[in-house]
Every structure is written in structure tokens, then in C-alpha cells.
Amino acid sequence: MENYFDIVIVGAGAVGCAIARELSKYKLQIAVLEKESDVAAGTSGRNSAVVHAGFNNKVGSLMAKLCVEGNLGFEKVCRELDIPYKKTGKLVVAFDEGDIKGIERLMDAGKKNGTPGLSYISGEEVKRLEPHVGGIGAMLSSNTAITNPFIYTVALAENACANGVKFYFNTEVRGITKRENRFRIRAGGRYYHSRYVINAAGLYSDKVSSLAGDKSYKIYPCRGQYYILDKRTSKYLSMPVYPVPRPGIGGLGVHLTPTIEGNILIGPSAEYIKTKCDYGVTKDVMNQLFKEAKELLPPISIRDTIRNYSGIRSKLVGPKVGGFGDFVIEESIIVPGLIQLIGIESPGLTSSIPISGMVRDIIGSKEDLIPKPEFISERRGIVEFRQLDAAEKDRLVRECPEYGEIVCRCEHITKKEIMDAIENPLGVKTLAGIKYRARAMMGRCQGGYCLTRIVEILTREYGVPVEEIMLRGNESKLFTGRVK
Ligand SMILES: Cc1cc2nc3c(=O)[nH]c(=O)nc-3n(C[C@H](O)[C@H](O)[C@H](O)COP(=O)(O)OP(=O)(O)OC[C@H]3O[C@@H](n4cnc5c(N)ncnc54)[C@H](O)[C@@H]3O)c2cc1C
């Protein structure tokens, strides 16, 4: 079967989905091809979830410009698409005189980058804002915020989908040829045709570029490992706390970040690795992470950790050079019509909306983009039952008894929320897809109690045998059959 589109976007991360949503405002036929079974399966679902303010980025870089713009516009997108967002502020803490000099450098860079809301605060003020954090002073960035990167990407994709964009999961792009201004893309056993290919393949953007005939890039994978702490630690921290970054391989140093759901993240580390798919965590790094985190926030204990994970940065600079490269966002000189997004490492999540604006402008410089009057700008997410007051909960349970059944005890997720997650517009039915949309299985027991109940719901509601229930994609069966 052959499919014809104006634009094919490769990759359903935050960047690919932001572009899909932006371009869905115009009269265009658009497809997103994603090799995994859901959105945000790459770096976009594995980061610190911080909406950065832009003082960390090299003065004059595209990264700095898009980060500042992204930060200033983030709240509006979150309001439109019902995405969790909290402006927490952030502290960059100094522990010695050398760090104070580092803060001066950051304040200067922030000023030149146009980052609003930066101020120097004393050790006493640090104690007032974050009583459990030490330090002799700090830079306060009042515009820094936190979000949920998975819901962010889901929301962009769902809104793009509502506006006509087609999403194809388990569809890995394996070949791209171009003839007479048309691309022919081989993916998932089919062919897709388009006039433009947007390469938003993150870690694999060098590979996708090569497939299309532009061999100019090499991505160096650089892993960051994390701990997730139990929600009971949330009382110790109200905003991200970072040490002053030291020159190195290009991370911001091990930091502590509250998540929007009330956990704390420790990490990430920064280690160059050989393969792009090694999401492991290692004992040495994890031990070091905890040690450094405890120096920043003494009350935490190793018993507070409930899970760990890692994310991989797609760096354009290798270990010999170190530091940060800049974003590459341009039409390939070698392959016209191939729009490249390469080296979109941190702050790529924060910058994704202005990045999508740049891509629109590149297409708009070659095509007449005709706005679609029927574009729907808003999207509503799943109602979070646990956040409601008693009267509202009562009303909902009377209207829909599925709100009266708690399935995930740790996170207080009801059957109705599970059903809403299953019935998502993108058609994702994996356990991971349900977990990230409804938060079930994300609590202290990590699914020990509710996983089997969710499997039961899936088999009953959809009349499918238990062997068909997948954790993530097609290769991740959980059951081989019934034993009784
Ligand atoms: C440790 C860490 C911490 C970070 N913290 C922050 C932060 O706090 N704030 C912030 O702003 N940014 C942060 N970032 C950066 C941010 O996560 C990334 O910049 C952003 O997620 C990149 O999005 P993307 O869509 O370009 O890539 P991805 O999310 O990786 O998406 C690319 C997609 O392409 C798909 N794909 C690849 N090859 C193919 C193919 N051949 N065919 C089909 N599909 C394909 C992949 O499966 C993937 O889903 C962090 C990154 C890391 C690693």
C-alpha cells in the first residue's frame, strides 16, 4: 500500500509532535512515522522535565534564543493543551568563592541571552526558600518551571491528530529515495510519498539524514542516569536545585528536581556511551549520584528511592571536544526538501515550540501555507480524580460509577481514568501507554498491585486474550498463556 502526503515527519518526540501540531494549522496532508509504539519513547520521555530559562546556553547561540522564547511561551501552550505546568523557580547554589564567580558568569550570560527574572540571593535567603539546602549564596531564576514531558508530547500529538495529522507507530524509516521533487520513504513494510521530509529522529537523526543522502552529521550519545524518590520526600524541596555547572562534557551537574507529580529526581549524570539504545543504569554512577545529591539535600535517604531510569542526549560534539554544540535547524543543502533537526539536546523540550515555528517558516519560504479555518487549538486531557474536592468527586461518581473504583492504590487512579487512557485518540493500548497517560503503575509499588487489574480491564473490555497484552511494542509480550 502506498500513502501520499505533503509532509512526512520522522520521529514522534516532543520536537516531531510540536512540528506536527504547528503544521496542522495549514492545509497540508501530514504523516508522522515513529519506530516505537507510542510518542515520547525516545529522549522526550526521559529527561528532567525542566522548562529552562536560557542562562545556561552559549551567548548568541540558536539554543539560547529558542530556549528563552520557549520558556516565555510554555505556559500558554500548556493552558491550551491541558498540560501540567508549574512555575517553581530554580536555584543554582554556590558552595565556595569559585562558585560565586560561576554565578556571576551565568548572570552575565543570562542578561546577554535576554533571560528575565535572574537575581543573586544570599545564603540566608537560600535557607528561607529551601530550608534543607545548604550553600553560601545562589542565583534564583524565577522563570524556570517544571512540566510532564510525556503528557506534553501526548498533548501535542493528540491535538495534531485532531487536526488531521496521521500517526503511524511501529513504523521505522529504513529507506528514503528522492525522484522529481518527491521522496519515497520505506517504513514499516510500506511506502510513503511526500514533498518534504522533516528529520526529527533525535538520536538517530544522523542515520535518517544519511538514509536520505546527506552524510554530514554524526550524533554522539551521552547518557544521563536518574533516581526517582518517593513522594514523601516532596516536603524537602519546592524547586529545582542545581550546583554551579563546572566545565566538562556537557551536562548541568547532578541536580535535584521536584516533579510536577510530587516526586524528586536525582540526576542526571553525563557519560558518553557507545550505543544509542543502552538505557541501563550502572552501580558506580548511581552511587556517585546519590552521594552528590545528599550533599545538596542532606535529609534524603537511599530508602526513599523507588525507581531509576536513564535518558540519552543526542550530542553533536564528541567526548574529545566536550561541552554543548548548537541546534541545527535547516533545510539540507545536499538534499533539498529534507528539513534537518540535528543535535536537539537539552533544552530541546523547552525549545520545541519555537523550533516548530522555525520549521514552519522554512516550509513557508518555499510554499504558500494556507491557514485552515477549522483548526482546533485546544485539547483536554484526562480528568485527574485525585485532584478534585469531595463535592466534585461525589458528582463524578454519581455520573459515572467507574470513578468510584480505585485501580492504582498508590496514585489513586480510578477505573475511569484507565479507560480514558486506553481510549486515547492516538490508539495506543500498551501498558506503558496507559501508565504515562493515567499515572497508574507510577507509585511506590510500581504496578505491583494494579498491573494485573489493568490487564484484566484490557482483556475484558476489548475481548483480547492475555497473550496479546504488550508492555510497550510488539516485541514486549507479558504473558505466554494461562496457568489455571
Ligand atoms: C538526561 C537528559 C535530561 C534532559 N533534560 C531536559 C530538560 O530538563 N529540559 C529540556 O528542555 N530538555 C531536556 N533534555 C533534552 C530533551 O529531552 C530533548 O532535547 C528532546 O526531548 C528532544 O526531542 P526530539 O523529539 O528531538 O527527540 P526524541 O524524543 O528522541 O524523538 C525522536 C523520535 O524519533 C524516533 N525515531 C528515530 N529513528 C527513527 C526512524 N528511523 N524511523 C522512525 N522513527 C524514528 C525515535 O523513536 C524517537 O521517538 C534532556 C535530555 C536528556 C537526555
PDBQT file of the ligand as one rigid body, heavy atoms in Angstrom, charges set to zero:
ROOT
HETATM    1  C1  LIG A 501      19.250  13.363  30.616  1.00  0.00    +0.000 C 
HETATM    2  C2  LIG A 501      18.504  14.404  29.850  1.00  0.00    +0.000 A 
HETATM    3  C3  LIG A 501      17.914  15.491  30.509  1.00  0.00    +0.000 A 
HETATM    4  C4  LIG A 501      17.242  16.472  29.803  1.00  0.00    +0.000 A 
HETATM    5  N1  LIG A 501      16.597  17.461  30.487  1.00  0.00    +0.000 NA
HETATM    6  C5  LIG A 501      15.916  18.404  29.791  1.00  0.00    +0.000 A 
HETATM    7  C6  LIG A 501      15.192  19.413  30.484  1.00  0.00    +0.000 A 
HETATM    8  O1  LIG A 501      15.083  19.390  31.713  1.00  0.00    +0.000 OA
HETATM    9  N2  LIG A 501      14.608  20.391  29.750  1.00  0.00    +0.000 N 
HETATM   10  C7  LIG A 501      14.689  20.434  28.388  1.00  0.00    +0.000 A 
HETATM   11  O2  LIG A 501      14.196  21.385  27.800  1.00  0.00    +0.000 OA
HETATM   12  N3  LIG A 501      15.319  19.457  27.715  1.00  0.00    +0.000 NA
HETATM   13  C8  LIG A 501      15.907  18.430  28.379  1.00  0.00    +0.000 A 
HETATM   14  N4  LIG A 501      16.529  17.424  27.699  1.00  0.00    +0.000 N 
HETATM   15  C9  LIG A 501      16.524  17.439  26.245  1.00  0.00    +0.000 C 
HETATM   16  C10 LIG A 501      15.196  16.991  25.645  1.00  0.00    +0.000 C 
HETATM   17  O3  LIG A 501      14.722  15.822  26.283  1.00  0.00    +0.000 OA
HETATM   18  C11 LIG A 501      15.415  16.722  24.156  1.00  0.00    +0.000 C 
HETATM   19  O4  LIG A 501      16.026  17.842  23.581  1.00  0.00    +0.000 OA
HETATM   20  C12 LIG A 501      14.106  16.477  23.415  1.00  0.00    +0.000 C 
HETATM   21  O5  LIG A 501      13.352  15.508  24.086  1.00  0.00    +0.000 OA
HETATM   22  C13 LIG A 501      14.410  16.035  22.007  1.00  0.00    +0.000 C 
HETATM   23  O6  LIG A 501      13.207  15.701  21.379  1.00  0.00    +0.000 OA
HETATM   24  P1  LIG A 501      13.231  15.053  19.955  1.00  0.00    +0.000 P 
HETATM   25  O7  LIG A 501      11.818  14.971  19.521  1.00  0.00    +0.000 OA
HETATM   26  O8  LIG A 501      14.209  15.785  19.081  1.00  0.00    +0.000 OA
HETATM   27  O9  LIG A 501      13.897  13.613  20.147  1.00  0.00    +0.000 OA
HETATM   28  P2  LIG A 501      13.246  12.252  20.681  1.00  0.00    +0.000 P 
HETATM   29  O10 LIG A 501      12.355  12.444  21.810  1.00  0.00    +0.000 OA
HETATM   30  O11 LIG A 501      14.378  11.294  20.862  1.00  0.00    +0.000 OA
HETATM   31  O12 LIG A 501      12.365  11.783  19.457  1.00  0.00    +0.000 OA
HETATM   32  C14 LIG A 501      12.904  11.207  18.294  1.00  0.00    +0.000 C 
HETATM   33  C15 LIG A 501      11.973  10.096  17.871  1.00  0.00    +0.000 C 
HETATM   34  O13 LIG A 501      12.397   9.591  16.609  1.00  0.00    +0.000 OA
HETATM   35  C16 LIG A 501      12.135   8.209  16.587  1.00  0.00    +0.000 C 
HETATM   36  N5  LIG A 501      12.966   7.621  15.517  1.00  0.00    +0.000 N 
HETATM   37  C17 LIG A 501      14.310   7.530  15.473  1.00  0.00    +0.000 A 
HETATM   38  N6  LIG A 501      14.707   6.939  14.326  1.00  0.00    +0.000 NA
HETATM   39  C18 LIG A 501      13.570   6.655  13.630  1.00  0.00    +0.000 A 
HETATM   40  C19 LIG A 501      13.317   6.044  12.373  1.00  0.00    +0.000 A 
HETATM   41  N7  LIG A 501      14.323   5.603  11.600  1.00  0.00    +0.000 N 
HETATM   42  N8  LIG A 501      12.045   5.900  11.962  1.00  0.00    +0.000 NA
HETATM   43  C20 LIG A 501      11.012   6.337  12.752  1.00  0.00    +0.000 A 
HETATM   44  N9  LIG A 501      11.193   6.911  13.950  1.00  0.00    +0.000 NA
HETATM   45  C21 LIG A 501      12.459   7.084  14.381  1.00  0.00    +0.000 A 
HETATM   46  C22 LIG A 501      12.530   7.764  17.997  1.00  0.00    +0.000 C 
HETATM   47  O14 LIG A 501      11.950   6.523  18.337  1.00  0.00    +0.000 OA
HETATM   48  C23 LIG A 501      12.023   8.908  18.841  1.00  0.00    +0.000 C 
HETATM   49  O15 LIG A 501      10.722   8.674  19.335  1.00  0.00    +0.000 OA
HETATM   50  C24 LIG A 501      17.175  16.405  28.386  1.00  0.00    +0.000 A 
HETATM   51  C25 LIG A 501      17.732  15.307  27.717  1.00  0.00    +0.000 A 
HETATM   52  C26 LIG A 501      18.365  14.299  28.459  1.00  0.00    +0.000 A 
HETATM   53  C27 LIG A 501      18.904  13.105  27.740  1.00  0.00    +0.000 C 
ENDROOT
TORSDOF 0
